[in-house]
Amino acid sequence: MSGDDLFENKAPSPKRAAPRKASKPANHAASDGEAGYTAADIEVLEGLEPVRRRPGMYIGGTDQRALHHLFAEVLDNAMDEAVAGHATFIEVRYTPDHLIVIDNGRGIPVEPHPRFPDKSALEVIMTTLHAGGKFDSKAYEASGGLHGVGVSVVNALSEDLTVEVARGKVLYRQRFARGVPQGPVETVGAAPNRRGCSVAFRPDPQIFKGLKFDAKRLFAQTRAKAYLFANVELRWRADPAMLTGDNPPPASADFHFPGGLADFLADELRGRPTIIDDIFACRVGEPGRQGSVEAAVGFVPVDEFTRSYCNTIPTPEGGTHEAGLRAALLKGLKTHGERINAKKISQITGDDVVASTAAVLSVFVREPEFVGQTKDKLSTSSATRQAENAVREAFEEWLARDPGRASRVLESVIDRSDERLRRRAEKDVARRSATRRTRLPGKLADCTQSKADGTEIFIVEGDSAGGSAKQARARATQAVLPLRGKILNVANAGRDKVVANQQLGDLALALGCGARKDFDVAKLRYERVIIMTDADVDGAHIASLLITFFYREMPGLIDSGHLFLAVPPLYKLTQGAKTLYARNDAHREALMAEFKKDKKVEIGRFKGLGEMMPAQLKETTMDPATRTLLRVTIRSEVEATRSSIDRLMGNKPEARFAFIQENAAFAQAEALDI
């Protein structure tokens, strides 16, 4: 396909359609409360406007992951053509102006649509949600785009997008800007040696503020597709200017893997420790056709993983097809164990098997059902039996062919089972006293280690931050307790309110060490108690409230050195492959000196912990190897400390006002550099 010269660099923003208005019924008399809310306040969002207003509903957010989801949607459409048998190659081009996906399939129809005769089918597909050729099985037997929103969402969230279609030896083109056609489909000219479709797009900076595609991530997404369907060749072409940073991908590469997932897993496990050298692999049915299943499983002592796909769509949160794989492996091992009269075979579970495997699974299902528009989890119930039936028989045969190999695999799974049962027994004994009278708080994600030495509990604000922290934590040693907003200020609340407060009760229950006269540091269930709040003013306020609580109710926690503050970043600074994190404005300015002066530094501001990717939160704030912690201490002048807390946090606003007046001369516009 043609390169950069085919595409315009700028396109105007579309005008939003005016909301429709309805007249008020003649006999309706509005009350005072109703007068400010009328039919004129009801907006009607048309076309692709809902996508631009709420992109998170369609692609899960506006972060780096969501940005790359746009590429996945376009690439998936090209893969559907290949899986249906109409395309033999897909080419991805990464240029300074656009990301381009090209295939040699049938091309999108360009003739007028029967229901919309004034529009081409191409325009309908690109500008209408739930429009496409995948709702029945006539055009595609097994595709990944059954929600019918993928490419139209990409169009809505792109600053500009150009589609070129070669059909019937004629080349057609249509341009869009933020989802709005910039004219009808135009006939470019004869194309006797071309067929298929090209989609070139540039994400809208109004939506994805400051974000850029990651070449290594695009390369990996392209390469992975070739493993999933052996009958297609994937081509990667990148402008050298886009390949910056450490260990960039090559500028050109072609992928074709007849071995499929077995090749994929062999590459993934190269250099890693394994229990056995062999990989179990099976393929049932013709790849790309409804009902086909392909799986590859390696057995590992550490760093287990499962990666699954449905109709070449990655499903990082698993789903029903993974449940089928898990059942097949468990039943196959139990059958082998019973055949050789293995001891402890009855105690192994699916969790023990999964904890011993590195697995890749691909299924093709007609009309799959996913959880959410981003298709992260498969919910098609029939996929469980489909995967189980396909894998179980092949796995049992693989085990029977080499009894020595099978026994080594089974022994490793039984070892995992023994370890799981031992940890459970230790945990029950060590924490029986803490849980004898009442259960631990429901929102507490506890660590698995039974002893307090080396363990931590992170106290975070809200379920959103709690969700990110739970994914980022080290499960063995790190626990997470989400709290709901700002807790009670114990410095100006009565004792009855403190005792009755559910959140403070949950916090005390999780720590297990009691409060006030009942405080016993020996009963503390964690070595470190870490307050982890947002890096902004609201986060500092919540941290102050928590410190006040611990100072009033559990001062021994501070005296014994168990209370800490996490230091999350407020800014992310990126220049090429170099990324630094700044905790506040002053730190940001100091870090700017570490970047090259002749290149632009992209600065992103984190809205809060819940907005951070789990990997970022782990690297910057939770990983002991890379984080910074501040220990909370009480200065030697205890009376002065008590006086300061009473003055700033107590129930006398005039004392706080006096403090502000006394210290106004020292206030700065920038945040304090702690």
GUNULUM-487315 format. One record per atom (N, C-alpha, C): z negated, x, y negated; residue in one letter. Coordinates in steps of 0.2 Angstrom, whole numbers, plus 5000, padded with zeros to 4 digits. Each point is the difference from the previous one (the first is absolute). Example, Ala and Ser with C-alpha at 12.3 -4.5 7.8 and 13.67 -1.06 7.14 Angstrom:
! GUNULUM-487315
496150665028A 500049964994A 500050044994A 500449984995S 499950044994S 499749964995S 
! end
This chain:
! GUNULUM-487315
500050045006M 500049964994M 500050044994M 500149974994S 500150044994S 499350024998S 499950054995G 499450034998G 499749974994G 499750054996D 499749984994D 500449964995D 500750024999D 500449974995D 500249935001D 499849975006L 500149935001L 499549954997L 499450034998F 499549964997F 499850024993F 499849944996E 499850014993E 499350025000E 499850044995N 499350025000N 499549954997N 500349964996K 499549954996K 500349935001K 499549955000A 500249935000A 499549964997A 500249954996P 499549964996P 499549965004P 499549994997S 499549965004S 500249935000S 499949965005P 500249935000P 499549964996P 500349944998K 499649954996K 499649955005K 499449994999R 499749955004R 500249934999R 500149965005A 500249934999A 499449964996A 500149964996A 499549964996A 499749955005A 499349995000P 499749955004P 500349934998P 500049965006R 500249934999R 499449964997R 500249954996K 499449964997K 500149935002K 499549975001A 500049935002A 499649964995A 500249944999S 499749964994S 499449975003S 499549984996K 499449975002K 500149935001K 499749975005P 500049935001P 499749964994P 500449944998A 499849974994A 499349975000A 499749985005N 499349975000N 499550055002N 500150075000H 499550055001H 499750024994H 499350005000A 499650024995A 499650065002A 500150064997A 499750065002A 499350004997A 499550035004S 499450014998S 499950074996S 499550014997D 499950064996D 500250065005D 499750005006G 500150065004G 500750005003G 500449955000E 500650005003E 500550024995E 499949994993A 500550014995A 500350075000A 499650055002G 500350065000G 500450025006G 500049965004Y 500450015007Y 500549955001Y 500650014999T 500549945000T 500650035005T 500549955001A 500550025004A 500450064997A 500050014994A 500450054997A 499750075002A 499450005002D 499650065003D 500350025007D 500349965003I 500250015007I 500750045000I 500050065002E 500650055000E 500349995007E 500750005000V 500449995005V 500450075001V 499850045005L 500450075000L 500649995005L 500550024998E 500749995003E 500350065002E 500450005005G 500450065003G 499550055002G 500150064998L 499550065002L 499550014996L 499849964995E 499550014995E 499350005003E 499949965006P 499350015003P 499950075003P 500550035002V 500050075003V 499850054995V 500349994994R 499850054994R 499349994998R 499849935000R 499349984997R 499550035005R 500149995007R 499550025005R 500350045005R 500250064999P 500350045005P 499650015006P 499350004999G 499650015006G 500049955005G 500249944999M 500149955005M 500650015004M 500450044998Y 500750025004Y 500050065003Y 499750054997I 500050075002I 499350035001I 499549974999G 499350025001G 499750044994G 500450004994G 499750044995G 500550034996G 499850054995T 500550044996T 499850075001T 499750025005D 499950075001D 500550045004D 499950065002Q 500550045003Q 500249975007Q 499649975003R 500249975007R 500449954998R 499949954995A 500449954999A 500750024997A 500050064997L 500750024997L 500450025006L 499750045005H 500450025006H 500249945004H 499649944999H 500249945004H 500749974998H 500250014993L 500649984998L 500650045004L 499950065001F 500550045004F 500049975007F 499449995003A 500049975007A 500449945001A 499949954995E 500449945000E 500750015000E 500350044996V 500750025000V 500250035006V 499650055003L 500250045006L 500049955006L 499549955000D 499949965005D 500749955001D 500249984994N 500649965000N 500650045004N 500150064998A 500550045003A 499950015007A 499450015002M 499850015007M 500149935004M 499949954997D 500249935004D 500750005001D 500550034996E 500750005002E 500150055005E 499750055001A 500150055005A 499749975007A 499449975000V 499749975006V 500449945002V 500449964996A 500449955002A 500750035002A 500150065000G 500650035003G 500650014995G 499849994994H 500650004995H 500050064996H 499550055000A 500050064996A 499950065005A 500350054999T 499950065004T 499650064996T 500049994993F 499650054996F 499749974994F 499550034998I 499749984994I 499950064996I 500150004993E 499950064996E 499649994994E 499550044999V 499550004995V 500250054995V 500149984993R 500150054995R 499450004995R 499750054998Y 499550014995Y 500350044995Y 500149964994T 500350044994T 499549994994T 500150044995P 499649994994P 500049934997P 500549965001D 500149944997D 499849945005D 500250015006H 499949945005H 499850025007H 499749965003L 500050005008L 500549965003L 500450025004I 500649975003I 499949995007I 500249945003V 500049995007V 500749985002V 500350035004I 500749985002I 500149995007I 500449955003D 500149995007D 500749985001D 500350015006N 500649985001N 500149945004N 499549954999G 500049935003G 500549964997G 499949935001R 500549954998R 500049994993R 499550024996G 500049994993G 499849924998G 499650004995I 499849934998I 500649964998I 500049935002P 500549964998P 500149994992P 500650004998V 500149994992V 500349944998V 500249965005E 500349944998E 499549954997E 500349944997P 499549954997P 499549975006P 499449994998H 499649975005H 500149935000H 500049975006P 500149925001P 499549964996P 499450024999R 499549964996R 500150014993R 500250064998F 500050024993F 500750034998F 500549955000P 500750034999P 500150044994P 499650004995D 500150044994D 499750075001D 499750025006K 499750065001K 500350035007K 500150065000S 500150035007S 499450015004S 500250005007A 499450015004A 499650064999A 500450064997L 499650064998L 499549984995L 500249974995E 499649984994E 499449965003E 500149955004V 499549965002V 499550045004V 500250055004I 499550045004I 499650044996I 500350034995M 499750054995M 499549964995M 500149944999T 499649974994T 499649945003T 500049985006T 499649945003T 499550025005T 499449994999L 499550015005L 500249955006L 499950035006H 500149965007H 500749985000H 500550054999A 500749995001A 500250065004A 500349995006G 500350055004G 500349985006G 500250045004G 500449985006G 499550015006G 499350005000K 499650025005K 499549945002K 500249944998F 499549955001F 500249965007F 500650015002D 500249985007D 500350065003D 500149995006S 500250065004S 500850015001S 500449974996K 500750015000K 500250064997K 499850024995A 500250074997A 499650065002A 499449995002Y 499550055002Y 499649985006Y 500150035006E 499649985006E 499250024999E 499950064997A 499350034999A 500150044994A 499749974994S 499950044994S 499350004998S 499950044994G 499450014997G 499949964994G 500549974997G 500049974994G 499949925000G 499749975004L 500049935001L 499649964995L 499750034995H 499749974995H 500549984994H 500550045000G 500649984996G 499850024992G 499650054999V 499850014993V 500150084999V 500250045005G 499950074999G 500550034994G 500649995001V 500550034995V 500049974993V 499849935000S 500049974994S 499350024996S 499550025004V 499450034996V 500250074998V 500350045004V 500250064997V 500450004994V 500549955000N 500449994994N 499649984994N 499549955001A 499549984994A 499650064997A 499850045005L 499650064997L 500450064999L 500650004999S 500450064998S 500349994993S 499950064997E 500350004993E 500849985000E 500350035005D 500749985001D 500250015007D 500449975003L 500250005007L 500849985000L 500350045004T 500749995001T 500249995007T 500349955002V 500349995007V 500750015000V 500250045005E 500750005002E 500249985007E 500549965001V 500149975006V 500850025002V 500150035006A 500750015002A 500149955006A 500449954998R 500249955005R 500849985000R 500350005006G 500749995000G 500450054996G 499850065000K 500350054997K 500150004992K 499549964998V 499949994992V 499350024998V 499950034995L 499450024997L 499849964995L 499349975000Y 499849954995Y 499350044998Y 499849974994R 499450034996R 499749954996R 499350005000Q 499749964995Q 499350044998Q 499949994994R 499450034997R 499549954998R 499350035000F 499549964998F 499550044996F 499649964996A 499550044996A 499449955000A 499450035003R 499449975001R 500149935003R 500550005005G 500149935004G 500649964997G 500250014994V 500549964997V 500750035000V 500549965003P 500750025000P 500250024993P 500450065000Q 500350024994Q 500749985000Q 500249955004G 500749985000G 500149985008G 500649975001P 500149975007P 500250065004P 500249995006V 500250055005V 500750024997V 500150075000E 500750024997E 500450035006E 500650005000T 500450035005T 500250074997T 499850055004V 500150074997V 500750025002V 500249995006G 500750025002G 500050015008G 500650025002A 500150015007A 499550055003A 499849995006A 499650055004A 500250005007A 500550035002P 500349995007P 499650045005P 499650054998N 499650045005N 499349994999N 499849944997R 499349995000R 499849935002R 499350005002R 499749935002R 499350014999R 499649944999G 499350014999G 499749984993G 499450034999C 499749984994C 499650064997C 500050004994S 499650054996S 499549974995S 499450025000V 499549974996V 499750064996V 500150004993A 499750064996A 499549974995A 499450025000F 499549974996F 499650054997F 499749984994R 499550044997R 499449964998R 499450015003P 499449964999P 499849994992P 499849954999D 499849984993D 499450044997D 500050044995P 499450034998P 499549964997P 500249944998Q 499649954997Q 499549975005Q 500250005007I 499649985005I 499750065004I 500350055001F 499750065003F 499950064995F 499549994996K 499950044995K 499950075002K 500450054998G 499950075001G 500150025007G 500249965005L 500150025007L 500750025001L 500050055005K 500750025002K 500050005007K 500650005003F 500150005007F 499850075003F 499750015006D 499850065003D 500550025005D 500450054999A 500650025004A 499850015007A 499450035001K 499850015007K 499849935004K 499849964996R 499849935003R 500749965001R 500550014996L 500649975001L 500450035006L 499950065000F 500350045006F 499749985007F 499449995000A 499649985006A 500249935002A 500049954995Q 500249935001Q 500750005003Q 500550044998T 500750005002T 500050035007T 499750055001R 500050045007R 499749955005R 499449964999A 499749965004A 500549955003A 500449974996K 500549955002K 500450025006K 500250074999A 500550025005A 499650005007A 499450015000Y 499650005007Y 500049935003Y 500049954996L 499949945002L 500649965003L 500650034998F 500649975003F 500550065001F 500150015007A 500450065002A 500849994998A 500249944999N 500749994998N 500250014993N 499650024996V 500250014993V 499850074998V 500450034995E 499950064997E 499849994993E 499450044998L 499749994993L 500250074997L 500349994994R 500250064996R 499550004993R 499850064999W 499650014994W 500350054995W 500149984994R 500350044995R 499649994994R 499850064997A 499550004994A 500350054995A 500049984994D 500250054994D 499450055000D 500250075000P 499550055000P 499549994995P 500249974994A 499549994995A 499449965001A 500149965006M 499549955002M 499550035005M 500150065002L 499750035006L 499550064997L 499549984996T 499550044997T 499450005004T 499550054999G 499450015003G 500050045006G 499450005004D 499950045006D 500449975006D 500350045004N 500349985006N 500449934999N 500550004995P 500449944999P 500549995006P 500249945001P 500549995006P 500750034998P 500450015005P 500750034999P 500449954995P 500550034997A 500549964996A 500449965004A 500250025007S 500449965004S 499850015007S 500049945004A 499850005007A 500349945003A 500250015006D 500249945004D 499649995006D 499849945002F 499649985005F 500349955005F 499950025007H 500349965005H 499650025006H 499649965003F 499550025005F 500149955006F 500450025005P 500149965006P 499449995004P 499550054999G 499449995004G 499549954997G 500249984994G 499549954997G 499350024999G 499649955002L 499350014998L 499750065004L 500250025006A 499850065003A 500150064996A 500650014997D 500150054995D 499550004994D 499949944998F 499649994994F 499350035001F 499749985006L 499350025002L 500050075001L 500550035004A 500050075001A 499950044994A 500449984995D 500050034993D 499350004997D 499749945001E 499349984997E 499550055003E 500050005006L 499550045004L 500150075001L 500550034997R 500250075001R 499450044996R 499750055004G 499550044997G 499349975000G 499949935002R 499449975001R 499750015007R 499349995001P 499850015006P 500149935004P 500150015007T 500249945004T 499650005006T 499949955003I 499650005007I 500550025005I 500649975000I 500550025005I 500750014995I 500450045003D 500650024997D 500549944999D 500049965006D 500549955000D 499949944995D 500649974998I 500049944996I 500249945005I 499649955000F 500349945003F 500549964995F 500649985003A 500449974995A 500449945005A 500149954997C 500449955003C 500449964995C 500649975002R 500449964996R 500349945005R 499849944998V 500249945003V 500549964996V 500649985003G 500449964996G 500550054995G 500549974998E 500550044996E 499750004993E 499950064997P 499750014993P 500449964995P 499649974996G 500249964995G 500149925002G 500049995006R 500149935002R 499349975001R 500049934999Q 499449965001Q 499650025007Q 499450015000G 499650015006G 500050075002G 500350054997S 500050075002S 499350034997S 499850055004V 499450034999V 500150085001V 499750044996E 500050075001E 499450034998E 499750045004A 499350034999A 500050075002A 499650044997A 499950075002A 499250014999A 499750035005V 499350014999V 499850075003V 499650044995G 499750065002G 499350005001G 499750045003F 499250005001F 499750064997F 499649984995V 499750064996V 499249995000V 499750064999P 499350004999P 499749984993P 500450014995V 499849994993V 500649974996V 499949974995D 500549984995D 500549955003D 499749955003E 500449955003E 500349964995E 500649965002F 500349964995F 500549955004F 500149954997T 500549955002T 500549984994T 500650015001R 500549984995R 500549955003R 500149944997S 500349955003S 500649974995S 500549975003Y 500549974997Y 500349945003Y 500249954996C 500349945002C 500749994997C 500550005003N 500750004998N 500150064995N 499850065001T 500050064996T 499550004994T 499749944999I 499550004994I 499350035002I 499850054997P 499350035001P 499549944999P 499550005005T 499449965000T 499450045000T 499850034994P 499450045000P 499449975002P 499949934999E 499449975002E 500049975007E 500550025004G 500149985007G 500249935001G 499749965004G 500149935001G 500149995008G 500349945001T 500049985007T 500450045005T 500550044998H 500450055004H 499550065002H 499650024995E 499550055002E 499549985005E 499849945000A 499549975004A 500350005007A 500749985001G 500350015006G 500150075003G 500150054996L 500050075002L 499350025003L 499549984996R 499350025002R 499849975006R 500249935001A 499849975007A 500450035006A 500650024999A 500450035005A 499750075002A 499850044995L 499750065002L 499450005003L 499649954998L 499349995003L 500149985007L 500449945001K 500149985007K 500350055005K 500550044997G 500350055004G 499550055003G 499550024995L 499550055002L 499549975005L 499849944999K 499549975004K 500349995007K 500749985000T 500350005007T 500050065004T 500150064996H 500050065003H 499350025002H 499549994996G 499350025001G 499849965006G 500249935001E 499749975006E 500450025006E 500650025000R 500450035005R 499650065003R 499850054996I 499750065002I 499249995000I 499749944999N 499349995001N 499650044995N 500350014994A 499750044994A 499349964998A 499550054999K 499449974998K 500149984992K 499649964998K 499949984993K 500749964997K 500449995005I 500749974998I 499949934996I 499449965002S 499949944997S 499750004993S 499850064998Q 499750004993Q 500550024995Q 500650025001I 500550024995I 500349944997I 500150004993T 500349954996T 500650024997T 500349954997G 500650024996G 499950054994G 499450004997D 499850044995D 500050085003D 499850005006D 499950075003D 500750035001D 500549955002V 500750025001V 500350024994V 500049964995V 500350024993V 499750064997V 499450015001A 499750064998A 500250075003A 500449995005S 500250065004S 500850015000S 500349964996T 500750005000T 500350014993T 500650025000A 500550004994A 500649975002A 500149944997A 500549955003A 500549984994A 500649995002V 500549974996V 500349945004V 500149944996L 500249945004L 500649974995L 500549985003S 500549964996S 500249945004S 500049944997V 500249945003V 500649964996V 500449975003F 500549954997F 499849935002F 499949964995V 499849935001V 500549964995V 500249945003R 500349954996R 499649974996R 500149994993E 499649974995E 499350025001E 499850064998P 499350025000P 499649974995P 499450005001E 499549974995E 499650064998E 499950014993F 499650054998F 499449974995F 499550044999V 499449994996V 500250024993V 500249964995G 500250024994G 500750024999G 500250014993Q 500750014999Q 500150085002Q 499550044999T 500250075002T 500050025007T 499949955004K 500250015008K 499650055003K 499350014998D 499650065002D 499849985007D 499949945002K 499749985006K 500449945004K 500250015006L 500449955004L 499549955003L 500249934999S 499649955003S 500449965005S 500650025002T 500349965005T 499750005006T 499749945003S 499650005006S 500450035006S 500649985001S 500450025006S 500150075000S 499950044995A 500150075000A 499550045004A 499449975001T 499450035004T 500350005007T 500249945003R 500250005007R 500750055001R 500449994995Q 500650045000Q 499950085001Q 499550024996A 499950075000A 499650025007A 499549965001E 499650015006E 500450005007E 500449955001N 500450005006N 500550065000N 500350024994A 500550055000A 499750075002A 499450014997V 499750075001V 499650005006V 499649955002R 499550015006R 500450025006R 500549975002E 500350025007E 500350074999E 500350024995A 500250074999A 499550055000A 499449984997F 499450054999F 499750015007F 499949945004E 499750015007E 500550045004E 500650005000E 500550045004E 499950074997E 499950014994W 500050074997W 499350035003W 499549975000L 499350025003L 500150025007L 500349955004A 500150015007A 500450065002A 500550024996R 500450055002R 499750075000R 499450014996D 499750065000D 499249995000D 499749995006P 499349985000P 499550054996P 500250075000G 499650054997G 500049984992G 500649994998R 500149994992R 499649934999R 500149955004A 499649944998A 499350015000A 499750045005S 499350015000S 499750034994S 500450054997R 499850044994R 500049954994R 500549955000V 500049954995V 499449965001V 499849975006L 499549965001L 499350034998L 499950065002E 499450044999E 499950004992E 500550024996S 499950004993S 499849934997S 500349955003V 499849934997V 499349995002V 499850015006I 499349995003I 499550044995I 500250064999D 499650054995D 499949964994D 500549974997R 499949974993R 499649945001R 500049965006S 499649955001S 499250025001S 499950055003D 499350035001D 499850024993D 500450034996E 499850024993E 499849934996E 500449955001R 499949944996R 499349975002R 499949995007L 499449975002L 499450044998L 500050075000R 499550044998R 499849994993R 500550004995R 499949994993R 499749934999R 500249955004R 499749944999R 499250005002R 499950035006A 499350005002A 499650044995A 500250064997E 499650034995E 499949964994E 500549974998K 500049964994K 499549945000K 500049975006D 499549955002D 499350024999D 499950065003V 499350035000V 499850024993V 500450034997A 499850034993A 499949954995A 500449945001R 500049954994R 499649945002R 499750005006R 499749945002R 499549974995R 499650054998S 499549984995S 500349974994S 500550034998A 500349984993A 500449935001A 500149985006T 500449935001T 499649955004T 499350025001R 499649965005R 499949934996R 499950004994R 499849944996R 500649964998R 500550044998T 500649974996T 500650045001T 500649975000R 500650045001R 500250044993R 500450055001L 500250034994L 500549964996L 500150014994P 500449964996P 500750005002P 500349945000G 500749985003G 500550044997G 500050024994K 500550044997K 500050085001K 499450025003L 499950075001L 500550025005L 500450054999A 500450045005A 499650065002A 499650005005D 499650055002D 500350065003D 499750065000C 500350055004C 499850005007C 500350045004T 499950005007T 499550055002T 499950054996Q 499450055002Q 499449975000Q 499550015005S 499449975000S 499550044996S 500050064999K 499550044996K 500250004993K 499550004996A 500150004993A 500350064997A 499850065003D 500350064998D 500750014999D 500350014994G 500750014999G 500349934999G 499749954999T 500349934999T 499949984993T 500549964997E 500049984993E 500149925000E 499749974995I 500249934999I 500350004993I 500649974999F 500349994993F 499949934998F 499749994994I 499949944997I 500549994995I 500449955001V 500649994996V 500049934997V 500449994995E 500149934996E 500549965003E 499949955003G 500549955002G 500450015007G 500349955002D 500350005007D 500750054999D 500350004995S 500650034999S 499950085001S 499550024996A 499850075000A 499750025007A 499649955003G 499750015007G 500650015005G 500549964999G 500650005005G 500350075000G 500150034994S 500350064999S 499550065003S 499449994999A 499550055002A 499950005008A 500149945003K 499949995007K 500650045003K 500649994997Q 500650045003Q 499950074999Q 499750024995A 500050074998A 499450045003A 499549975003R 499450035002R 500150045007R 499650045001A 499950035007A 499549955004A 500349975005R 499649945003R 499350035003R 500150065003A 499450035003A 499450014996A 500150024993T 499450024996T 500049964994T 500549964998Q 500049974993Q 500049925001Q 499549974997A 499949935000A 500249974993A 500249944999V 500249974994V 499749934999V 499749994994L 499749934999L 500349984993L 500449955001P 500249974993P 499549954997P 500050014994L 499549954996L 500549964996L 499749944998R 500449954996R 499950014992R 500450044997G 499950004992G 499450044998G 499749984994K 499550044998K 499349975003K 499650045002I 499449985003I 499549984995I 499449975002L 499549984996L 499750064996L 499850004994N 499750054996N 499349995001N 499750045005V 499350005002V 499550024994V 500250034995A 499650024995A 499849944995A 500449955000N 499849944996N 499949945004N 500050005006A 500049945005A 499350005002A 499749945002G 499449995003G 500050015007G 499450025003R 499950025007R 500349955004R 499949934999D 500349955004D 500750005001D 500450024994K 500750005000K 500250065004K 499750065000V 500250065003V 499949985008V 499549975002V 499849995007V 500549955003V 500349954996A 500449955002A 500750025000A 500250054997N 500750024999N 500350025006N 500549975002Q 500450015007Q 500350075000Q 500350024995Q 500350075000Q 499650065001Q 499449994996L 499550055000L 499750005007L 499949945003G 499750005006G 500550035006G 500649994999D 500550035005D 500050084999D 499950024994L 500050074999L 499450035003L 499449974999A 499450035003A 500050005007A 500349945003L 500150005007L 500450055003L 500650014997A 500450055002A 499750075001A 499650024995L 499750064999L 499450015005L 499749955001G 499449995006G 499450044998G 499950024994C 499450054998C 499549964996C 500149934999G 499549964997G 500050024992G 499649964996A 499950014993A 499350004998A 499950034994R 499350004997R 499550035004R 499549975002K 499550025004K 500250015007K 500549975002D 500250005007D 500650055001D 500150044995F 500650055000F 499750065005F 500550015005D 499950065004D 500650045001D 500150064997V 500650035000V 500250025008V 499550005004A 500250025007A 500449955003A 500049944998K 500349945003K 500749994997K 500250044995L 500650004996L 500650015006L 500549965000R 500550005005R 500650054999R 500050024994Y 500550054998Y 499750064996Y 500450065001E 499750054996E 500250004993E 500649974998R 500250004993R 500149924998R 499849984995V 500149934997V 500550024994V 500649985000I 500550014995I 500249944996I 499950004994I 500349954995I 500750024998I 500449955002M 500850024999M 500349944996M 500050004994T 500349954995T 500650034997T 500349954996D 500650024997D 499950054994D 500550044998A 499950054996A 500049984992A 500049934999D 500049984993D 499349984998D 500049964994V 499349984997V 499749955005V 500349955002D 499749955005D 499750045006D 500450055003G 499750035005G 499450044999G 499950034994A 499450044997A 499549955000A 500149944997H 499549954999H 499749985007H 500449995005I 499849985007I 499650055003I 500250074999A 499650055002A 499350014997A 500049984994S 499450004996S 499549955003S 500249945001L 499649955003L 499850025007L 500450035004L 499850025007L 499450064999L 500250054996I 499550054999I 499349974998I 500049954995T 499449974998T 499649975006T 500449965004F 499749975006F 499750055004F 500350065002F 499750055004F 499450034997F 500050014993Y 499550034997Y 499449965000Y 500149934999R 499449955000R 499849995007R 500449995005E 499849975006E 499950055005E 500450065000M 500050055005M 500050074997M 499550024995P 500050064997P 500050065005P 499749995006G 500050055004G 500750035003G 500549954999L 500750025002L 500250054996L 499949994993I 500250054995I 499650075001I 499349995001D 499650065000D 500250045006D 500249975006S 500250045006S 500750035000S 500449984994G 500750034999G 500549965005G 499949945001H 500549965004H 500549964996H 499949994994L 500449964996L 500550044996L 500749985000F 500550044997F 500549954997F 500450034995L 500549964997L 500750035002L 500549965002A 500650025002A 500450014993A 500550045000V 500450024994V 500749985001V 500249945000P 500749985001P 500550024994P 500650015001P 500450024994P 500249934996P 500250024994L 500249944995L 500850014999L 500250065001Y 500750014999Y 500350045006Y 500749995001K 500450045004K 500550044996K 500150065001L 500550044996L 500450035005L 500749994999T 500550035005T 500650034996T 500250065002Q 500550034998Q 500450035006Q 500649975002G 500350025006G 499549995006G 499950055004A 499650005006A 499250014999A 499950024993K 499350024999K 499649934997K 499549995003T 499649944998T 499250024999T 499849984994L 499350024998L 499649934998L 499450005001Y 499649934998Y 499550024995Y 500049964995A 499550014995A 499549945000A 499450024999R 499449955000R 499949964993R 500350034995N 499949964993N 500550034996N 500049984993D 500550024995D 500050084999D 499450024999A 499950074999A 500250055005A 499949975006H 500250045006H 500750005001H 500349944998R 500850005000R 500350054995R 499750004994E 500350054996E 499950075002E 499550025003A 499950065002A 500450025006A 500249955004L 500550025006L 500750004998L 500249984994M 500650004998M 500350074999M 499550054999A 500250074999A 500250035006A 499949975006E 500250035006E 500749985002E 500349964996F 500749985002F 500550044996F 500650005002K 500550044996K 500249964994K 500150044994K 500149964994K 500649974999K 500550035004D 500749974999D 500249945004D 499549985004K 500249945004K 499549944998K 500249945001K 499649944999K 499549995005K 499449994998V 499449985004V 500049935001V 500049975005E 499949925001E 499349995001E 499749964996I 499349985000I 499949935002I 499649995005G 499949935002G 499249995000G 499849944997R 499349985000R 499849955005R 499550025004F 499849965005F 499649944997F 500249945002K 499649944998K 499349995003K 499950035006G 499450005004G 500150025007G 499450015003L 500050035007L 500549955004L 500049944999G 500449955005G 500750014999G 500250034994E 500750014999E 500350075003E 499550045002M 500250075003M 500249995007M 500550045002M 500250005007M 499450035004M 499949985006P 499450035004P 500050085000P 500650025001A 500150085001A 499850034993A 500249974995Q 499850034993Q 499250004999Q 499749945002L 499349994999L 499650055005L 500350015006K 499750055004K 500050074997K 500650024998E 500150074998E 499650014993E 500049954996T 499650024993T 499349985000T 499849965004T 499349974999T 499550005006T 500349995006M 499649995006M 500050065005M 500550045000D 500150065005D 499550054998D 499550025004P 499550064998P 500350064998P 500650015003A 500450074999A 500350004993A 500149944997T 500450004993T 499749974995T 499549965001R 499749964995R 499450034996R 499849974995T 499450024996T 499549955000T 499450025001L 499449955000L 499550024995L 499749964996L 499550014996L 499349985002L 499550045001R 499449985003R 499649974994R 499749945001V 499549974995V 499350035001V 499850024994T 499350035000T 499649974995T 499350015000I 499649984995I 499750064996I 500150004994R 499850064996R 499250015001R 499850054998S 499250025001S 499649954996S 500349984994E 499649964996E 500049935002E 499649985005V 500149935003V 499949954995V 499550014996E 499949944995E 500649994995E 500350064998A 500650004996A 500549965003A 500150025007T 500549965004T 499949935000T 499449985002R 499849935000R 500149964993R 499850044995S 500149974993S 500849994999S 500450055002S 500749994998S 500349945004S 499849995006I 500349955004I 499749934997I 499450004999D 499849934997D 500349994993D 500250054996R 500349994994R 500749985000R 500450035005L 500749985001L 500149955004L 499649985005M 500249955005M 499549945000M 499550014996G 499449955000G 500249934996G 499649964999N 500149934997N 499950004993N 500050064997K 499950004992K 500750034997K 500449954998P 500750024997P 499950044994P 499449994996E 499950044994E 499950085002E 499750015005A 500050075002A 500650035002A 500549975003R 500750035001R 500350004993R 499949964996F 500450004993F 499750064996F 499450015001A 499750064996A 500350075003A 500050005007F 500350065003F 500750014998F 500449954999I 500750004998I 500150034993I 499549984996Q 500050024993Q 499850074999Q 499550025005E 499850075000E 500550055002E 500449985005N 500550045003N 500749994998N 500149964995A 500749984997A 500450074998A 499650044997A 500450064998A 500350055005A 499749995006F 500250045006F 500649975004F 500149934998A 500549975004A 500750034999A 500450005006Q 500750024999Q 500549955003Q 500650004998A 500549965002A 500250015008A 499950065002E 500150025007E 499449995004E 500249985007A 499450005004A 499750065001A 499350005002L 499650065001L 500350045006L 500150065000D 500250045005D 499450025005D 499949965005I 499450015005I 500250055005I 
! end
